[in-house]
Amino acid sequence: MSFFTGNGSPAYIAIRSAFGAFLSVCLLTAMNCIAQPQAGNKYRFTISNETKFAVDEVRLSPGGKNNWGEDYTANSVLKPGQAITIADLAPGQYDVKFVDDGGRDCILQSIPIFSEMSWSLTSAFIGNCAGFGQGRKGAAETDNRLTIKNNSRLEVLEIQTSPGGTNQWGPDRTGDTTVRPGGTIVLKNLAAGQYDIKIIVEDGDSCVLKGINPVEQPAWNLTMQWLRGCGETGPAHKRAAAPPETGFRVTLNNKSGYTLNEIQVSPAGANKWGPDRTGDQNLKAGESIILKNIETGTYDIKIADQSGSECVVRDMKIAGNQAWDLTTQSLRNCGRFGLGTK
């Protein structure tokens, strides 16, 4: 059910207040705010979920175009109390679509992105979208979910699913990211029934969780005890095949004193930044992250701290699996980087 923002709605008031503040600055400083923004300007849009419902998808479209792009929640969900930041948005008006676990949508229309922006998804707003967040109903047979929490000490490189006992493995559900220790991934769009789950961890071992039914058990914890036990069950445990030659893995070791909020990769000089490789987790000092599916070439890596300050490491050459150390000294070369880290 699409929602058209009315003059008295909380969404309209929030946007009107933000735009009014912006216009006041323009008038007081005699800025030419009506002029076209510079082509190179890019902004961030942060959305906070202040409802009691988890949001399965967050998508953007140019205002009024109904041309919805990627799901910014990726393989996760936007839980109550969490926030998501959409980076590198060109100036303009955008519609935002929120989708719940039953496939119902709620649309925020024509929000102007003219600077760093933030907005809160509230119960009052989704109250205008009939049935949003009220359960799956008709989607229950085809839109079940399995939440996997990585409580082991190893990073999970790949997760594949197969209908129970068929050995018909689908694509890697982690995409270009990994599930680090303490991290969570939500496997979406599972039909009712039993599944086998293949898990490949950073040491190359592969283990299979057999016969789990997401309807009866919607959450499961991966532990070191299970991984060790899997090694004793024979057929469920084996050394994983080598990764395909089309992509390599790059391990980034955070040896700086900063917490890193976002990591994005672009072909060198192209300024075409991919998704945030940290997912919904921060990379704290002393931690590491594995970037997957990197093809041979030269790349720029953009790193953001908790305050939004960015640092771009340029012209990093990839020709195989390798590891890089991010140091405090190298990041200090980027202006105010790290000054907002608590």
C-alpha positions as CSV (number, residue, x, y, z in Angstrom):
1,M,0.0,0.0,0.0
2,S,1.7,3.2,-1.1
3,F,1.5,6.2,1.2
4,F,1.3,9.7,-0.2
5,T,2.7,12.2,2.3
6,G,0.1,14.7,3.4
7,N,0.5,18.3,4.8
8,G,-0.3,17.2,8.3
9,S,1.7,13.9,8.4
10,P,4.7,13.4,10.6
11,A,6.8,12.7,7.5
12,Y,5.8,16.0,5.9
13,I,6.5,18.0,9.1
14,A,9.9,16.4,9.5
15,I,10.9,17.2,5.9
16,R,9.4,20.7,6.1
17,S,11.4,21.4,9.2
18,A,14.7,20.2,7.8
19,F,14.1,22.1,4.5
20,G,13.0,25.2,6.4
21,A,16.3,25.2,8.4
22,F,18.2,24.8,5.2
23,L,16.3,27.7,3.6
24,S,16.9,29.9,6.6
25,V,20.7,29.4,6.3
26,C,20.4,30.4,2.6
27,L,18.5,33.6,3.3
28,L,20.8,34.6,6.2
29,T,24.0,34.0,4.4
30,A,22.8,35.2,0.9
31,M,23.8,31.8,-0.5
32,N,22.6,31.0,-4.0
33,C,20.6,28.0,-2.9
34,I,18.4,27.9,-6.0
35,A,21.4,27.3,-8.3
36,Q,22.0,23.7,-9.5
37,P,24.3,21.8,-7.1
38,Q,27.8,20.9,-8.3
39,A,27.9,17.7,-10.2
40,G,30.4,16.0,-7.9
41,N,28.4,16.6,-4.7
42,K,27.4,13.3,-2.9
43,Y,25.4,13.1,0.4
44,R,24.5,10.6,3.0
45,F,20.9,9.7,4.1
46,T,20.5,8.0,7.5
47,I,17.3,6.3,8.4
48,S,16.5,5.2,12.0
49,N,13.9,2.6,12.8
50,E,12.0,3.8,15.8
51,T,9.1,1.4,15.4
52,K,8.7,-2.1,17.0
53,F,8.8,-3.8,13.6
54,A,11.8,-5.2,11.6
55,V,12.0,-3.8,8.1
56,D,13.1,-6.4,5.5
57,E,13.9,-4.0,2.6
58,V,14.8,-0.4,2.2
59,R,14.9,0.9,-1.5
60,L,15.2,4.2,-3.2
61,S,13.8,5.6,-6.4
62,P,14.2,9.1,-8.0
63,G,11.1,11.0,-6.9
64,G,8.0,9.9,-8.8
65,K,9.8,7.5,-11.1
66,N,8.8,4.2,-9.4
67,N,12.3,2.9,-10.4
68,W,13.4,1.1,-7.3
69,G,17.0,0.3,-6.8
70,E,18.9,-2.2,-4.6
71,D,17.8,-3.3,-1.2
72,Y,20.0,-1.4,1.2
73,T,19.5,-3.9,4.0
74,A,21.3,-6.5,1.8
75,N,21.2,-9.9,3.6
76,S,20.1,-8.4,6.8
77,V,17.0,-6.5,8.2
78,L,16.6,-3.0,9.8
79,K,15.7,-4.0,13.3
80,P,13.9,-1.7,15.9
81,G,16.4,0.7,17.3
82,Q,18.9,0.3,14.4
83,A,19.9,2.8,11.7
84,I,21.0,2.5,8.1
85,T,23.1,5.0,6.2
86,I,22.8,5.3,2.4
87,A,25.9,6.9,1.0
88,D,26.9,8.6,-2.2
89,L,23.5,10.1,-3.1
90,A,23.5,12.7,-5.8
91,P,21.4,15.8,-4.9
92,G,17.7,15.6,-5.7
93,Q,14.4,14.2,-4.6
94,Y,14.0,10.6,-3.7
95,D,11.1,8.2,-2.8
96,V,11.9,5.6,-0.1
97,K,10.2,2.2,0.0
98,F,10.0,0.2,3.2
99,V,9.0,-3.4,3.0
100,D,8.0,-5.6,5.9
101,D,8.4,-9.4,6.3
102,G,5.0,-10.0,4.6
103,G,5.9,-8.1,1.5
104,R,3.7,-5.0,2.4
105,D,5.3,-1.7,1.5
106,C,5.1,1.8,2.9
107,I,6.5,4.7,0.7
108,L,7.9,8.0,1.8
109,Q,7.6,10.3,-1.2
110,S,9.7,13.2,-2.5
111,I,12.3,13.7,0.3
112,P,14.9,16.3,-0.8
113,I,18.5,15.3,-0.4
114,F,20.5,18.5,-0.4
115,S,22.9,17.9,2.4
116,E,23.7,15.2,5.0
117,M,20.2,14.1,6.0
118,S,18.6,11.9,8.6
119,W,15.0,10.7,9.1
120,S,13.2,8.5,11.6
121,L,10.7,5.8,10.7
122,T,8.0,6.1,13.3
123,S,4.9,4.2,14.3
124,A,2.9,7.3,13.4
125,F,4.3,7.2,9.9
126,I,3.7,3.5,9.2
127,G,0.2,3.8,10.8
128,N,-0.8,5.4,7.4
129,C,0.2,2.1,5.6
130,A,-2.5,-0.5,6.2
131,G,-1.3,-3.7,7.7
132,F,2.4,-2.8,7.6
133,G,4.4,-5.0,10.1
134,Q,1.3,-7.1,11.0
135,G,2.7,-10.4,9.8
136,R,3.2,-12.5,6.7
137,K,-0.3,-14.1,6.2
138,G,-0.3,-15.1,2.5
139,A,3.5,-14.8,2.2
140,A,4.1,-17.4,5.0
141,E,4.6,-20.3,2.6
142,T,7.3,-18.6,0.5
143,D,8.8,-15.9,2.6
144,N,10.2,-17.7,5.7
145,R,13.4,-16.5,7.2
146,L,16.3,-18.1,9.1
147,T,18.5,-15.9,11.3
148,I,22.1,-17.2,11.8
149,K,24.2,-15.7,14.5
150,N,27.9,-16.4,14.3
151,N,28.9,-17.2,17.9
152,S,32.2,-18.9,16.8
153,R,35.7,-17.3,16.6
154,L,35.9,-17.8,12.8
155,E,34.7,-15.6,10.0
156,V,32.1,-17.2,7.8
157,L,33.0,-16.8,4.1
158,E,30.0,-18.5,2.4
159,I,26.6,-19.8,3.3
160,Q,24.6,-21.9,0.8
161,T,21.2,-23.5,1.1
162,S,19.7,-26.7,-0.4
163,P,16.3,-28.4,0.0
164,G,16.9,-31.1,2.6
165,G,18.8,-34.1,1.3
166,T,18.9,-33.0,-2.4
167,N,22.5,-31.6,-2.5
168,Q,21.3,-28.8,-4.8
169,W,23.2,-25.9,-3.5
170,G,22.2,-22.3,-4.4
171,P,24.3,-19.2,-4.6
172,D,26.4,-17.8,-1.7
173,R,23.9,-16.0,0.5
174,T,26.6,-13.7,2.0
175,G,27.2,-12.0,-1.4
176,D,30.4,-9.9,-1.3
177,T,30.5,-9.7,2.4
178,T,31.3,-12.1,5.3
179,V,29.7,-12.8,8.7
180,R,32.3,-11.9,11.3
181,P,32.3,-13.3,14.8
182,G,29.4,-11.8,16.7
183,G,27.6,-10.9,13.4
184,T,24.2,-12.0,12.1
185,I,22.8,-12.9,8.7
186,V,19.1,-13.3,7.8
187,L,18.4,-15.9,5.0
188,K,15.2,-14.5,3.4
189,N,12.6,-15.9,1.0
190,L,12.7,-19.5,2.1
191,A,9.8,-21.7,1.3
192,A,8.3,-23.9,4.0
193,G,10.1,-27.2,4.5
194,Q,13.5,-28.6,5.5
195,Y,16.8,-27.2,4.4
196,D,20.5,-28.2,4.5
197,I,22.8,-25.2,5.2
198,K,26.4,-25.3,4.0
199,I,28.8,-23.1,5.9
200,I,32.4,-22.3,4.8
201,V,34.6,-20.6,7.4
202,E,37.9,-18.7,7.0
203,D,40.2,-21.7,7.5
204,G,38.6,-23.3,4.4
205,D,36.6,-25.9,6.3
206,S,33.0,-26.6,5.1
207,C,30.3,-27.9,7.4
208,V,26.6,-28.8,6.7
209,L,23.7,-28.2,9.0
210,K,21.2,-30.8,8.0
211,G,17.4,-30.7,8.1
212,I,16.6,-27.4,9.7
213,N,13.0,-26.1,9.2
214,P,12.9,-22.2,9.4
215,V,9.1,-22.3,10.2
216,E,9.8,-24.4,13.3
217,Q,13.2,-23.0,14.1
218,P,13.6,-19.4,12.7
219,A,17.0,-18.8,14.4
220,W,20.2,-20.8,14.9
221,N,23.6,-20.1,16.5
222,L,26.9,-21.2,14.9
223,T,29.3,-22.1,17.6
224,M,32.9,-23.4,17.8
225,Q,31.5,-26.6,19.6
226,W,29.3,-27.3,16.5
227,L,32.1,-26.7,14.1
228,R,34.4,-29.1,16.1
229,G,31.6,-31.7,16.3
230,C,30.9,-31.3,12.6
231,G,34.5,-32.5,11.9
232,E,33.7,-35.8,13.6
233,T,30.6,-36.6,11.6
234,G,32.4,-37.5,8.3
235,P,30.2,-36.6,5.3
236,A,29.0,-33.3,6.9
237,H,32.6,-31.9,7.1
238,K,35.2,-31.5,4.4
239,R,37.8,-29.1,3.1
240,A,36.1,-26.5,0.9
241,A,37.0,-26.3,-2.7
242,A,39.3,-23.4,-3.7
243,P,37.6,-20.2,-4.5
244,P,36.9,-19.5,-8.2
245,E,39.7,-17.9,-10.2
246,T,37.4,-15.0,-11.0
247,G,37.9,-13.4,-7.6
248,F,40.3,-13.1,-4.7
249,R,40.0,-12.4,-1.0
250,V,41.6,-9.4,0.6
251,T,42.0,-9.4,4.4
252,L,42.0,-5.9,6.0
253,N,43.5,-5.8,9.4
254,N,42.5,-2.7,11.5
255,K,45.8,-1.9,13.2
256,S,44.8,1.7,13.8
257,G,43.3,3.1,16.9
258,Y,40.0,3.9,15.2
259,T,36.6,2.1,14.8
260,L,35.8,1.9,11.1
261,N,32.1,2.3,10.2
262,E,32.1,1.7,6.5
263,I,34.4,0.2,3.9
264,Q,33.7,0.5,0.1
265,V,35.7,-0.5,-2.9
266,S,35.9,1.1,-6.4
267,P,38.1,0.5,-9.5
268,A,41.0,3.0,-9.2
269,G,40.0,6.5,-10.2
270,A,36.4,5.5,-11.2
271,N,34.6,6.8,-8.0
272,K,32.1,4.0,-8.5
273,W,31.7,2.8,-4.9
274,G,30.2,-0.5,-4.2
275,P,28.2,-1.6,-1.1
276,D,29.5,-1.1,2.5
277,R,31.5,-4.3,3.1
278,T,31.2,-4.0,6.9
279,G,27.4,-4.8,6.7
280,D,25.7,-3.8,9.9
281,Q,28.9,-4.3,12.0
282,N,31.7,-1.9,12.9
283,L,35.4,-2.9,12.4
284,K,36.9,-2.1,15.8
285,A,40.6,-1.7,16.5
286,G,42.4,-5.0,16.3
287,E,39.7,-6.7,14.2
288,S,39.9,-7.9,10.6
289,I,37.5,-8.2,7.7
290,I,37.7,-10.3,4.5
291,L,36.7,-8.6,1.3
292,K,35.5,-11.2,-1.2
293,N,35.2,-11.6,-4.9
294,I,37.8,-9.0,-5.8
295,E,39.1,-9.4,-9.4
296,T,42.6,-8.7,-10.6
297,G,43.1,-4.9,-10.9
298,T,43.9,-1.7,-9.1
299,Y,41.4,-0.4,-6.6
300,D,40.6,2.6,-4.3
301,I,39.2,1.8,-0.9
302,K,37.0,4.3,1.0
303,I,37.0,4.1,4.8
304,A,34.6,6.0,7.0
305,D,34.8,6.5,10.8
306,Q,31.9,6.8,13.2
307,S,31.5,10.5,12.6
308,G,31.2,10.1,8.9
309,S,34.8,11.4,8.1
310,E,36.2,9.5,5.1
311,C,39.7,8.4,4.0
312,V,40.4,7.0,0.6
313,V,43.4,4.6,0.1
314,R,44.2,4.8,-3.6
315,D,45.8,2.5,-6.2
316,M,45.9,-0.7,-4.3
317,K,46.9,-3.5,-6.7
318,I,45.1,-6.9,-6.4
319,A,46.6,-10.0,-8.1
320,G,45.8,-12.7,-5.6
321,N,44.7,-13.4,-2.1
322,Q,46.5,-11.0,0.2
323,A,46.3,-9.0,3.4
324,W,46.6,-5.2,4.1
325,D,47.2,-3.4,7.4
326,L,45.4,-0.2,8.1
327,T,47.5,1.9,10.5
328,T,46.8,5.0,12.5
329,Q,49.5,6.8,10.7
330,S,48.1,6.1,7.2
331,L,44.6,7.2,8.3
332,R,45.8,10.4,10.0
333,N,46.8,11.6,6.5
334,C,43.1,12.2,5.9
335,G,42.2,15.4,7.7
336,R,39.8,15.0,10.5
337,F,39.5,11.2,10.3
338,G,39.0,9.5,13.6
339,L,38.4,12.7,15.6
340,G,34.7,11.8,16.1
341,T,35.5,8.2,17.3
342,K,34.5,7.7,20.9
